[in-house]
Amino acid sequence: MYINILIILIIIFLILNFYLVEKFSNTYQDTDIRAKLSHIGTNLDEEKPLLTLYYDRREPNCKYFYDYFSTNYGGLSSSPVGLRNQDSIYSGKSQAWNQLKEIYDNANVNNENKFIKPDFLTIEEVEVKDGELYDFNSKPAYKIEDNGKVQYIGISDDKKPREYKQYYKPDNFLDRIPKLVLSFFKHKSKEEIAEEIKNLGGSKTYDNLKHFNKYDFYVIEYDGLYSPNNRQIKTTLDNINKFINDTFEEYLLCPNEETHQSRIDAKDAKHKFTTTGNYKKCNTCSEYIKTEL
């Protein structure tokens, strides 16, 4: 009897874990849906993964994670009156998201965080209203520049954050805030491309294929802690850093340049690798190789 119960529990465990993997890797692979989508005008491209934060600046849990009103990597321009002083205990130096944006700004100085740097990652923020999460797709996305600050346009009093489109996700996608997700395109293999051409009647060439025929789209959700975190004990920040590292290594790391070229059957000079720290990054897509073991 106990053996039967144990077998049932093991089967349930395997099913649940399989579902969790597939939930985030293949949710958006449906061709009919992808055909209606475009990444033009969004912060998402083939070259780098996109880290997106969904939040409400006044929602209590979000405030523990991100001090939007701080002059220390908050979301406002430094010019408005009333922003919290950088030397204040409320400066945003204890919030994980403010700390992450500071790392992004100092990426060329500190190589401790492998991929939280502009060469490998694009960052954006999407502000939503607590209680109206269903409306998130209609909200603009705000890009974080290489200096860790929200991108603003205009001058002096006319400055305002530049708005980008979001890459569409199902209306039930945003189930809580704060929520952090890593999205990216990964080039399909030459076998998958051949299958795409075959399914389209065989008359298409690679250059004639649409974007969604060439790339798979992945959305990986950070399912770790959003607190606690402070200046000394950066538990949440460490967990996010591990989440980013693990995702890159699982999905985007390739053994060497030749393997990458062979997998996608790259016959031109576009998919070349450039050394960045201890890694070499493809100039055309999001994949990379290690230069040191």
N, C-alpha and C positions, 0 to 999 in steps of 0.2 A: 504493500500500500504506500509506504513512504517513498519507495523507489518511483512509483507512478507519479506521485505528487512532485517529486524532484524533477522528473522528466518534463512534466507540464510547466513547471516554473522556468526551466532552462529554455523551453521553446518560446514561452512568452517573452523572456529576456532577449532572445535573439531577434524575435519579430520587432520588438520595440526599438532595439538598437539599429536594425536595418532601416526602419521607418525614419528614425532621426537623421541618419546619413542621407537618405534619399530626399527627405524633406527640403534640405538646404541645397543639395547639389543639382537637382533636376526639376525643381518646381516650375521653372520658366522655359523648359525646352520645347513645349508644344509649338509646332511650326505655325499653326493658325494664329496663335497669340503673338508670337515673335514677329510675324510678318507685318503686324500693325504697329510695331514699336520702332523707335529711332533713338539713338543715343546722341544725335546731333543737338547741340544746345544744352546738353547736360554736362556734368563734371566727370562722367564716365567715358573712358576710351580704352582702346586695346592695349595701350602701353603700360598702364599701371592700375592696380586695384584701387578701389574707392572705399574709404572708411566713412560711414555716415552715422551721425548722431541725431536721433529724434528726441526732442525734449520740449518742455514748457518752462520758461525761465522762472516762473513763480510757483511751480508745483514743488512741494517739499522734498520729495525724493530726488527730483532733478537738481534742486539747489544744493543738495549734499554732493552731487556728482559734478556740477558745473556752476560756477559763480559767473553768471552772464554779465553782471553789473560791475565786475572788477576791472580795473585798468591793467591788471596782470593777466593778459591773454583772455579777457572777457570777450563779449560779442559786440560791444559798442565802440564807436570811434573814441579816441582819447580826448576829443575836444568838448563833449557835453559836460555841463556843470553837474556835480552831484555824484560822479563816479567815485567808488571807494578808493582810498589812497593805497598805493602799492605797499606801504609800510604797515598798513593796518592788519590786524589779525584776521580780518574778513577780506583780505586782498585777493583771494582765489588761489593762494599758494598751497592750500590744503586739499583742494578739489582735484580729483583725478584727471578730469578733462582739461582743466587749465594747465596742469602739469604736463600732460601729453602734448599740448600745443607748444609749450615751452621747449620740450625735447625736439619737436619738429623744427622749431626756429634755430636751435643750436646743433642741428644734425651734423654739420661739418666740423664741429668742435668735439662732440662726444660720439664715439663709435660703439658705445656700449649697447645701445638699442639698435638692432640690426636694420630694421625696415621702417622705423618711424622717421622717415626722411623723404624729402621731395623727390629724390631720384627713384624711389620705389613706391611711393604712396601718395595718393591725392586724398584730401580730407574735406568734408563738407558738413554743414549743420542744417537741419530742417526743424524749424520751430512749429509745433502744433499746439492745439488748445486741449488741455485736459478735459475729458468728457466728450470731446468731439474728434476722437482719433480716427474715426471712419472717414474723415475729410482730409486725411494727410496728403493724398495724391495731388490735391489742388494747391498745396503750399509750395512756395519757392525754396530752392536750396541755395545756401550761401557758402561759397568756396573759402577755404582757409589758405591764405597765401604762404609762401615759403618762410615768411617771418613769423608765422604762427597766429597772425591776425586775420580777422574777417576782411575780405576784399571789399573796399569801398570805392565808389566812383564820385566824381564831382569835386568841388573845392569848397573850403571853409564851411559856411552854414548850409550849403546845398549838398553836402556829402551824404550819401546813402549807400547801404550795402548793395552790391550788384546781385541781381537775381538770376538764377539758372533754373532750368526745368529739372524735375526729377526724372530718373528712368522709371517708368511705370512699374508698379507692383500691384498685386491683387488687393482689392479694397479691404479684405480682412487681415492683411499682412501685419499691420501695426496693432498689436494686442496690449501693449503697455508702454509706459515711459518711465525713466529713460530707456532707450533701446539703441544698441550699437550693432551695426552689421558691416561686413566686408563683402563688397561686390566686385566681380572681375569677369573679363572675357578670357577664354583660353582657346587658342587656335585648335581646330579639329585636326585629327590625323589625316594622312593622305588617303587611308582606307575609308574614313568617314566622308571625306570630300568626294571620293569616287562614288560612294553610295548616294550622296546628295545629287550628284550629276545624273546618276542612273535614274533616281526617282523623279527627276525633272525631265525625263525623256531622252537623256543622253546627248542632246544637242548643245548644251551649255558648256562653256569653258570656265576655268577658275575665275578669270577676270569678269565674267558675266554674272557670277553668283552674288546674291545679296549678302549683306553683312551677317545675318542670322544663319545663313547656310555655311558660313566659314568658321563661325565661333560659337562655342558653348558659353552660356551665361550662368555664373554661379553666385549664389547669395548665401553667405555663411554667417550665422547669427552668434554673437557673443552671448553665452549663456552662463556667465560667471557673476561674481559679485559686483555691485555698483557702489558699495560702501562696506566696511569702513575704509577711510583713507585720511592721512594727514601729512604733515611735512616730514616726519620721521618714519612712520610706518606706512609705506605706500602699497598696501595690500592690493587694492583695486587696480592701481596703475600697473603693478607687476603682473597681475592676472591678464590684463588687456594686452600687455606686451607679449606674454606667453601665447595668448590667443592668436595674435598677428603672426608671430614666429611660426607657430605650429601650422597655421593655415598656409602660409607661404611654402613651408617645407613639404606639406602633404600634396598640394595641388600644383605648385609652380616650379619646384626645384627639378632640374634635369641633370643627368650625370655629366654631360659635356656638350660642347657646341655642336659636335658632329651628330650626336644623338638627336638633338633638337632639330637640326636641319633635315635629318633623315625622316624623322617622325612626320613632319609637315610637308616634306618633299619641296623644300625651299630651293628654287633654282635661280634666284637672283641675289643681289647684294643687300637686300633690305634687312634680312634677319641676321644682323651682325651683333656681336657682343662688345660692350664697353666696360672696362674695369671700374668698379665703384667700391672702394674699401677692400674687403675680403671677398668680394663677389664680382661676377661679370653679368651684366644685365643686357638682355636683348633690346635692341633699339626699336623694334617694331611691335613686340608683344610683351606680355607680363612675365614671361619665364626668365629664369636666371640659373647660373651655375656657381658653385663655390670654387674659389681659387686657392683656399687653404682648408685642410681637413682639421 
